[in-house]
Amino acid sequence: MNQTLDGHHGKVVCVTWNALYRKLTTSDESGLIIVWMLHKNMWFEEMINNRNKSVVKDMKWTADGSKICIVYADGAVIVGSVDGNRLWGKELEMQLIFVEWSPDCRYILFVTQEAQVWAYDAMGNKIKRLNLPGKDDGESEGKDSVEIVGINWYDGAEGHVDVTAPTLAIAFSNGRVQITRGTEDPDPVIIDTKLSPLCQCKW
């Protein structure tokens, strides 16, 4: 099928797909969010939300498709269910750029514009700030100029060759990728891709 989805009046800046429930979520430069659902071979607007305060920087569904986390540039966070209910919202005192769920849906990682990664539980309680040795590439300008350009936590959908292998990947603009065994890994693997600037990462 080929269908043009009309609903946004500004440039679409963020898109995420819920494979299990076959829902498409889009957001535009004005902060308008639309959840699209396929019904009788036609896509229609199932839910519309506009906070009217800030632009959406990232949106991620949990691995089981039951929850979505939406983060705004001004630090606002909204977590909702697949049936459209708002579960909780919070104003974080940080400028957000990315969000990622843990594969078991128990934790949420928030990435800030200052290249920090904070771990929260699924109810929005702060747990810890992650250690990021991948930021330090030994260059003279230091790691403060290094940005986080991508974060992706492998959800295990394709199985595991080794259950002890790292699954959380964090990519930096200096071309390095840090892969860890969750948030508590004392010895993360650092890969120097030699790609500079690096733009994103995905399993």
N, C-alpha and C positions, 0 to 999 in steps of 0.2 A: 504494500500500500504506500501511497505518497500523499501526505497531508501537510499543509502549512499550518502551524500553530499560531493563531493570532490571540494576543492577550497583553503582550508587553508593548509599551510605547517608547521605551528607551532601549539602549544597547544591552543585550544579554551578556552578563559577566560571569555567571556561575551556573553550572549544570551538573546534576548528579542523577544516577540511574539506580533504581531499586529492582534488581533482577528477579528476586523471589516473588514480589508482589506486582511486578511489571508497572511501576510508577516512575514517571519522569518529573524531577523537580528543577525548576529554573528560577533564576533571579536576575533582575536588571540593575542598571546603574542608579535607579531611584530607590532601590531597596525592596521593590515589589517581588514577592515570591509566589509562584504558581505551582501547584502539584497537579500533574496531568495523569489521567487514567484512561486506559483503553476499554471501550465498551461498544460491543456490536461493530467491531472493526472501525471505530472512530475514536479519536482522542478528544477528550473534553476536560474542562477545568473542574477538578474535584474540590480544590481548596485554594483560596487566595488570602494572602496576608501581606500587609505593608506597615512596617513600624514607623516609617516617615521620619527617621532620625539619622540613619547611617546606611552605608552600603554593605551588602553581604560580601564577605571575603571568601568564605568556604562553607560547604555543606557536605556532611557525610552520613550515610546510613550505616547502621550496625550490620555485622556479617549475616545475622538472621533476618534482616530487613524490618525489624519491629520498631526501631526508633531512628530518628534523625536528629543530628546536632547541627545547629546553624550558628555561625559566628559572624559578628559584625566588626567593622574596623574600629569602632569606638569601645570595644570590649564587651558588648552585650552578647549573651549566649542564650539560646532557646533550644530546649530539647522537647521533641514532640513524638507522639506515637504514630504508627502507620495509618491508624483510623482517623487521624486529624486532631487528636486531643493534645493540648499543651501539658506536658508533664512538669516542667519547671523552667524558670528563667533566672538569670543572674547577671549582674553588672560587674565584670571583672575590671580591675584598675590596670589595664594593659591594652596595648594596641595589637589586635589579633590579625593573623594572616592565614593560618591553616588550622584544621582540626582533624583528629584521627581517633577512631575507636580501637580498643584492644579486641582481638578476635573473639574473646569470651564475653564481650559487651560490658565488662565490669569497670573499665577505666576509659577515660577520655584524655587525650593529649592536646594541649593548646600551644600553638606556636606563635610567638610574638614578633613584632617588627624589629625588636632588639636582639633577635636570634636566640631567644630562650625557649625552652620546652618545659611546660608545667604539666604534671600528672594530677588529675582529679578522679574521684570515684564517680560512678554513674549517677549519683544524686547531686553532684556539684560541689563536693567537699574537697578542698585542696589537700593533696598528699605530699608532693615533693617537686623540686626542680631537678630535671635530669642533668647529669654530667655530660658535657659535649666535647670530648677531646678532639673530635674531628674538625672543630673550628680552627684549631691551631695548626697552621701549615708551615710555621717557622719563618714566614715572611716578615720583613722589617716593619710593615705597617700594623702588624699585630692582628689578633683575631677579632677585634672590635669592628673591623670593616667587613668581616665575612657575614653574609646573609644565609639564612636557611631558605632553600628554594623548593624543597619538597619533603614530604613525610609519608611513608606508606608501611602499614603493618600487615604482613601476609596473614590471611585469614584461614589458611589451611584447606581451602576448597579443593585444591588439586593434590592434596596429600602431602606427606613429609618424607623426604629421603632419609633424614636424620632428625629425630624428635628434639635433639639438643642443639640443632643448628639455629643461628640467629634468624629472627623473623621481622624485626623492626628496623626499617631503613630511614635514615635522615640524611638528606643531601645538602651540601653547602655550595655556595657560589665559587669557592676556591677549587672546585673540582673533586673534593673529597666526599666520600659517602661513609657514614658510620652505621654499621649494622650490629644490633645487640639482641641478646636473649631477654626480651622484655625491658622493663624499666630499672631493674636491679643488677644488671650485668656489670661486674667490676672490670671486665677485660673485653671491651667491645672491639670488633674488627674494623679497621680503618682501610678503606680502599681509595687509592689515588687514581682517579680515572684519567687524569691528564687532560680533561675537558674543562676549559675555562673560557667564558663562564658556563658553569653547569646550570641547566634550566629546571629540571625536575627529576624525579625518580619514581619507579613503579615496579612492583614484582610482576 
